Amino acid sequence: MHQIESVKPHQQSLILRYADGAEFVVDMAQVIAQGGVYAPLADPVFFAQVQVGRRGRFLAWPDELEFCADALRLQGQATISSAS
């Protein structure tokens, strides 16, 4: 079980730092392009409201839109600083 320590939104990506020190960049463009329940993420103001959920186990936006920490790590790309 991975735990997110911090999140920083950048355009349509998220920069995540996990409790083990690893950093990942997750491109959310494909999710946003799906529309539907994910449509609000296309609004930069809404996207910037992302918060780390309880115990770092998920990311959350208003209206109960959530993404699992483990799934985000699997789909993310490790940053150079965390790869060393």
DSSP file (Angstrom, degrees, kcal/mol; ACC not computed):
  #  RESIDUE AA STRUCTURE BP1 BP2  ACC     N-H-->O    O-->H-N    N-H-->O    O-->H-N    TCO  KAPPA ALPHA  PHI   PSI    X-CA   Y-CA   Z-CA
    1    1 A M              0   0    0      0, 0.0     2,-0.3     0, 0.0    56,-0.0   0.000 360.0 360.0 360.0 120.6    0.0    0.0    0.0
    2    2 A H        -     0   0    0     55,-0.1     2,-0.4    17,-0.0    68,-0.2  -0.653 360.0-151.8 -92.6 149.3    1.5    3.3   -1.1
    3    3 A Q        -     0   0    0     -2,-0.3    16,-2.8    66,-0.1     2,-0.4  -0.984   8.9-138.8-124.5 130.0    0.8    6.6    0.6
    4    4 A I  E     -A   18   0A   0     52,-3.1    14,-0.3    -2,-0.4    54,-0.1  -0.719  16.0-176.7 -84.9 130.4    0.9   10.0   -1.1
    5    5 A E  E     -     0   0A   0     12,-3.4     2,-0.3    -2,-0.4    13,-0.2   0.816  67.4  -0.8 -91.8 -39.2    2.6   12.7    1.0
    6    6 A S  E     -A   17   0A   0     11,-1.7    11,-2.3    50,-0.1     2,-0.4  -0.990  55.1-157.6-151.8 157.6    2.0   15.6   -1.4
    7    7 A V  E     -A   16   0A   0     -2,-0.3     9,-0.2     9,-0.2    45,-0.1  -0.999   4.0-172.6-137.3 139.4    0.4   16.5   -4.7
    8    8 A K  E     -A   15   0A   0      7,-1.9     7,-2.5    -2,-0.4     2,-0.2  -0.961  18.9-141.2-132.5 116.1    1.1   19.4   -7.0
    9    9 A P  E     -A   14   0A   0      0, 0.0     2,-0.3     0, 0.0     5,-0.2  -0.523  19.7-179.3 -74.5 142.9   -1.2   20.0  -10.0
   10   10 A H  E >   -A   13   0A   0      3,-2.9     3,-2.5    -2,-0.2     2,-0.2  -0.875  59.9 -57.0-145.8 108.6    0.6   21.2  -13.2
   11   11 A Q  T 3  S-     0   0    0     -2,-0.3    -1,-0.1     1,-0.3    36,-0.0  -0.411 121.9 -20.8  53.3-116.9   -1.6   21.8  -16.3
   12   12 A Q  T 3  S+     0   0    0     -2,-0.2    16,-2.7    -3,-0.1    17,-0.3   0.024 126.5  83.7-107.9  27.7   -3.3   18.4  -16.8
   13   13 A S  E <   -AB  10  27A   0     -3,-2.5    -3,-2.9    14,-0.2     2,-0.4  -0.835  65.2-140.4-123.7 163.3   -0.7   16.4  -14.8
   14   14 A L  E     -AB   9  26A   0     12,-2.2    12,-2.8    -2,-0.3     2,-0.7  -0.988   5.8-150.6-123.8 134.0   -0.2   15.7  -11.1
   15   15 A I  E     -AB   8  25A   0     -7,-2.5    -7,-1.9    -2,-0.4     2,-0.4  -0.925  24.2-168.3-103.8 114.8    3.2   15.6   -9.5
   16   16 A L  E     -AB   7  24A   0      8,-3.3     8,-2.4    -2,-0.7     2,-0.5  -0.867  16.3-163.1-111.4 135.3    3.0   13.1   -6.6
   17   17 A R  E     -AB   6  23A   0    -11,-2.3   -12,-3.4    -2,-0.4   -11,-1.7  -0.979  17.6-153.5-113.2 126.3    5.5   12.5   -3.8
   18   18 A Y  E >   -A    4   0A   0      4,-3.0     3,-2.3    -2,-0.5   -14,-0.2  -0.541  29.6-105.2 -96.4 163.7    5.0    9.3   -1.9
   19   19 A A  T 3  S+     0   0    0    -16,-2.8   -15,-0.1     1,-0.3    -1,-0.1   0.747 119.6  59.7 -59.5 -26.5    6.0    8.4    1.7
   20   20 A D  T 3  S-     0   0    0    -17,-0.3    -1,-0.3     2,-0.1     3,-0.1   0.388 121.9-105.8 -84.6   5.2    9.0    6.4    0.4
   21   21 A G  S <  S+     0   0    0     -3,-2.3    -2,-0.1     1,-0.3     2,-0.1   0.287  75.6 137.5  91.5  -9.2   10.4    9.5   -1.2
   22   22 A A        -     0   0    0     -5,-0.1    -4,-3.0    61,-0.0     2,-0.4  -0.437  39.7-152.3 -71.4 143.1    9.5    8.5   -4.8
   23   23 A E  E     -B   17   0A   0     -6,-0.2    56,-2.3    56,-0.2     2,-0.3  -0.949  13.6-177.2-116.8 139.0    8.1   11.1   -7.1
   24   24 A F  E     -BC  16  78A   0     -8,-2.4    -8,-3.3    -2,-0.4     2,-0.5  -0.977  19.5-145.0-133.4 146.4    5.8   10.4  -10.0
   25   25 A V  E     -BC  15  77A   0     52,-2.6    52,-2.6    -2,-0.3     2,-0.6  -0.964  16.9-164.0-109.5 125.6    4.2   12.5  -12.7
   26   26 A V  E     -B   14   0A   0    -12,-2.8   -12,-2.2    -2,-0.5     2,-0.6  -0.945  10.7-146.5-114.5 117.2    0.7   11.3  -13.7
   27   27 A D  E     -B   13   0A   0     -2,-0.6     3,-0.3    48,-0.3   -14,-0.2  -0.729  15.0-176.8 -81.6 117.7   -0.7   12.7  -17.0
   28   28 A M     >  +     0   0    0    -16,-2.7     4,-2.7    -2,-0.6     5,-0.2   0.332  52.5 105.6 -97.3   5.9   -4.4   13.0  -16.5
   29   29 A A  H  > S+     0   0    0    -17,-0.3     4,-2.4     1,-0.2    -1,-0.2   0.881  79.9  48.7 -57.2 -43.4   -5.2   14.2  -20.0
   30   30 A Q  H  > S+     0   0    0     -3,-0.3     4,-0.8     2,-0.2    -1,-0.2   0.892 112.5  48.4 -66.8 -38.0   -6.7   10.8  -21.2
   31   31 A V  H >4 S+     0   0    0     -4,-0.2     3,-0.9     1,-0.2     4,-0.4   0.937 112.6  48.4 -64.3 -46.3   -8.9   10.7  -18.1
   32   32 A I  H >< S+     0   0    0     -4,-2.7     3,-1.6     1,-0.2    -2,-0.2   0.890 105.4  58.8 -61.4 -40.1  -10.1   14.2  -18.6
   33   33 A A  H 3< S+     0   0    0     -4,-2.4    -1,-0.2     1,-0.3    -2,-0.2   0.725  91.4  70.7 -63.7 -22.1  -10.8   13.5  -22.3
   34   34 A Q  T << S-     0   0    0     -3,-0.9    -1,-0.3    -4,-0.8    -2,-0.2   0.757  84.9-170.1 -66.1 -23.3  -13.2   10.8  -21.3
   35   35 A G    X   +     0   0    0     -3,-1.6     3,-2.1    -4,-0.4    -1,-0.2  -0.382  44.7  90.3  68.1-145.4  -15.6   13.5  -20.0
   36   36 A G  G >  S-     0   0    0      1,-0.3     3,-1.6     2,-0.2    -1,-0.1  -0.320 110.7  -0.4  57.0-129.5  -18.6   12.3  -18.0
   37   37 A V  G 3  S+     0   0    0      1,-0.3    -1,-0.3     2,-0.1     4,-0.1   0.751 139.0  54.0 -63.0 -23.8  -17.8   12.2  -14.3
   38   38 A Y  G X  S+     0   0    0     -3,-2.1     3,-1.8     1,-0.2     4,-0.3   0.517  78.4  98.6 -88.2  -5.7  -14.3   13.4  -15.1
   39   39 A A  G X  S+     0   0    0     -3,-1.6     3,-2.0     1,-0.3     4,-0.3   0.836  72.6  63.1 -53.0 -40.0  -15.4   16.5  -17.1
   40   40 A P  G >  S+     0   0    0      0, 0.0     3,-1.6     0, 0.0     7,-0.3   0.786  89.4  70.2 -59.1 -24.5  -14.9   18.9  -14.1
   41   41 A L  G <  S+     0   0    0     -3,-1.8    -2,-0.2     1,-0.3     6,-0.2   0.702  83.8  70.8 -65.8 -17.7  -11.2   18.1  -14.2
   42   42 A A  G <  S+     0   0    0     -3,-2.0    -1,-0.3    -4,-0.3    -3,-0.1   0.714  79.8  86.5 -70.1 -20.8  -10.9   20.0  -17.5
   43   43 A D  S <> S-     0   0    0     -3,-1.6     4,-3.0    -4,-0.3     3,-0.2  -0.737  74.6-149.0 -82.0 116.1  -11.5   23.2  -15.5
   44   44 A P  H  > S+     0   0    0      0, 0.0     4,-1.9     0, 0.0    -1,-0.2   0.831  96.5  53.7 -57.1 -34.2   -8.0   24.4  -14.3
   45   45 A V  H  4 S+     0   0    0      2,-0.2     4,-0.3     1,-0.2    -4,-0.1   0.925 113.3  42.1 -66.8 -43.8   -9.5   26.0  -11.2
   46   46 A F  H >4 S+     0   0    0     -3,-0.2     3,-2.0    -6,-0.2    -1,-0.2   0.932 111.9  54.8 -66.4 -46.1  -11.3   22.7  -10.2
   47   47 A F  H >< S+     0   0    0     -4,-3.0     3,-1.2    -7,-0.3    -2,-0.2   0.869 102.7  57.9 -55.9 -38.5   -8.2   20.6  -11.1
   48   48 A A  T 3< S+     0   0    0     -4,-1.9    -1,-0.3     1,-0.3    -2,-0.2   0.587  89.0  75.8 -70.0 -10.3   -6.1   22.7   -8.8
   49   49 A Q  T <   +     0   0    0     -3,-2.0    -1,-0.3    -4,-0.3    -2,-0.2   0.352  66.3 135.7 -83.6   7.3   -8.4   21.9   -5.8
   50   50 A V    <   -     0   0    0     -3,-1.2     2,-0.3    11,-0.1    11,-0.2  -0.253  32.8-173.1 -58.4 140.8   -6.9   18.4   -5.6
   51   51 A Q  E     -D   60   0B   0      9,-2.3     9,-2.7   -45,-0.1     2,-0.5  -0.962  30.2-108.4-134.6 151.1   -6.1   17.2   -2.0
   52   52 A V  E     -D   59   0B   0     -2,-0.3     7,-0.2     7,-0.2     3,-0.1  -0.694  43.6-133.9 -77.5 128.8   -4.4   14.2   -0.5
   53   53 A G    >   -     0   0    0      5,-3.7     3,-2.4    -2,-0.5     5,-0.1  -0.109  43.2 -47.8 -78.5 178.9   -7.0   12.0    1.1
   54   54 A R  G >  S-     0   0    0      1,-0.3     3,-1.7     2,-0.2    -1,-0.2  -0.172 125.8  -3.3 -52.6 130.7   -7.0   10.4    4.5
   55   55 A R  G 3  S-     0   0    0      1,-0.3    -1,-0.3    -3,-0.1    -2,-0.1   0.639 117.8 -80.9  57.8  18.5   -3.8    8.6    5.3
   56   56 A G  G <  S+     0   0    0     -3,-2.4   -52,-3.1   -53,-0.2    -1,-0.3   0.669  98.4 127.9  70.2  16.1   -2.5    9.4    1.8
   57   57 A R  S <  S+     0   0    0     -3,-1.7    12,-2.4   -54,-0.2    13,-0.4   0.558  72.0   5.4 -85.4  -8.3   -4.4    6.5    0.3
   58   58 A F  E     - E   0  68B   0     10,-0.3    -5,-3.7    11,-0.1     2,-0.4  -0.985  65.7-116.5-161.7 166.1   -6.1    8.6   -2.4
   59   59 A L  E     -DE  52  67B   0      8,-2.6     8,-2.0    -2,-0.3     2,-0.4  -0.886  35.1-164.9-106.8 146.4   -6.4   12.0   -4.1
   60   60 A A  E     -DE  51  66B   0     -9,-2.7    -9,-2.3    -2,-0.4     6,-0.2  -0.981  16.0-172.8-137.9 146.6   -9.7   13.8   -3.9
   61   61 A W  E >>  - E   0  65B   0      4,-2.5     4,-0.9    -2,-0.4     3,-0.5  -0.820  48.3 -74.3-121.1 165.6  -11.5   16.7   -5.5
   62   62 A P  G >4 S+     0   0    0      0, 0.0     3,-0.7     0, 0.0    -1,-0.2  -0.153 115.8  42.3 -54.6 159.6  -14.8   18.2   -4.5
   63   63 A D  G 34 S-     0   0    0      1,-0.2     0, 0.0    -3,-0.1     0, 0.0   0.735 129.9 -75.7  69.3  25.5  -17.9   16.2   -5.3
   64   64 A E  G <4 S+     0   0    0     -3,-0.5     2,-0.7     1,-0.2    -1,-0.2   0.757  79.1 157.3  63.6  29.5  -16.3   13.0   -4.2
   65   65 A L  E <<  +E   61   0B   0     -4,-0.9    -4,-2.5    -3,-0.7     2,-0.3  -0.796  20.1 171.1 -85.4 117.9  -14.1   12.5   -7.3
   66   66 A E  E     -E   60   0B   0     -2,-0.7     2,-0.4    -6,-0.2    -6,-0.2  -0.931  27.5-162.0-135.3 152.3  -11.2   10.3   -6.1
   67   67 A F  E     -E   59   0B   0     -8,-2.0    -8,-2.6    -2,-0.3     2,-0.1  -1.000  30.0-114.5-134.5 134.7   -8.2    8.3   -7.4
   68   68 A C  E  >  -E   58   0B   0     -2,-0.4     4,-2.3   -10,-0.2   -10,-0.3  -0.396  15.0-134.7 -69.5 137.5   -6.4    5.5   -5.6
   69   69 A A  H  > S+     0   0    0    -12,-2.4     4,-1.9     1,-0.2   -11,-0.1   0.883 105.4  50.1 -59.5 -41.4   -2.7    6.1   -4.6
   70   70 A D  H  > S+     0   0    0    -13,-0.4     4,-1.9     2,-0.2    -1,-0.2   0.926 111.2  47.2 -66.3 -45.1   -1.7    2.7   -5.8
   71   71 A A  H  > S+     0   0    0      1,-0.2     4,-1.9     2,-0.2    -2,-0.2   0.893 110.8  52.4 -64.5 -40.3   -3.3    3.0   -9.2
   72   72 A L  H  X S+     0   0    0     -4,-2.3     4,-1.2     1,-0.2    -1,-0.2   0.898 108.2  51.1 -62.7 -39.7   -1.9    6.5   -9.7
   73   73 A R  H  < S+     0   0    0     -4,-1.9     3,-0.2     1,-0.2    -1,-0.2   0.901 108.8  51.7 -65.3 -39.5    1.6    5.2   -9.0
   74   74 A L  H  < S+     0   0    0     -4,-1.9    -1,-0.2     1,-0.2    -2,-0.2   0.862 115.4  40.5 -64.7 -36.6    1.2    2.4  -11.5
   75   75 A Q  H  < S+     0   0    0     -4,-1.9   -48,-0.3    -5,-0.1    -1,-0.2   0.592 102.2  91.2 -90.6  -9.1    0.1    4.8  -14.3
   76   76 A G  S  < S-     0   0    0     -4,-1.2     2,-0.5    -3,-0.2   -50,-0.2  -0.294  73.9-122.6 -82.7 168.1    2.6    7.5  -13.4
   77   77 A Q  E     -C   25   0A   0    -52,-2.6   -52,-2.6    -2,-0.1     2,-0.1  -0.949  29.4-120.0-109.4 126.4    6.1    8.1  -14.7
   78   78 A A  E     -C   24   0A   0     -2,-0.5   -54,-0.3   -54,-0.2     2,-0.1  -0.388  28.6-123.6 -63.6 140.0    8.9    8.2  -12.1
   79   79 A T    >>  -     0   0    0    -56,-2.3     4,-1.1     1,-0.1     3,-0.6  -0.434  22.1-110.6 -79.8 161.9   10.8   11.4  -12.0
   80   80 A I  H >> S+     0   0    0      1,-0.2     4,-0.8     2,-0.2     3,-0.5   0.887 116.4  57.2 -59.9 -40.6   14.6   11.5  -12.5
   81   81 A S  H 34 S+     0   0    0      1,-0.2    -1,-0.2     2,-0.2     3,-0.2   0.813 110.4  43.2 -64.8 -29.4   15.2   12.5   -8.9
   82   82 A S  H <4 S+     0   0    0     -3,-0.6    -1,-0.2   -59,-0.2    -2,-0.2   0.636 103.3  66.6 -89.9 -13.5   13.3    9.5   -7.6
   83   83 A A  H <<        0   0    0     -4,-1.1    -1,-0.2    -3,-0.5    -2,-0.2   0.684 360.0 360.0 -80.0 -17.6   14.8    7.0  -10.0
   84   84 A S     <        0   0    0     -4,-0.8    -1,-0.2    -3,-0.2    -2,-0.1   0.465 360.0 360.0 -89.4 360.0   18.3    7.4   -8.5
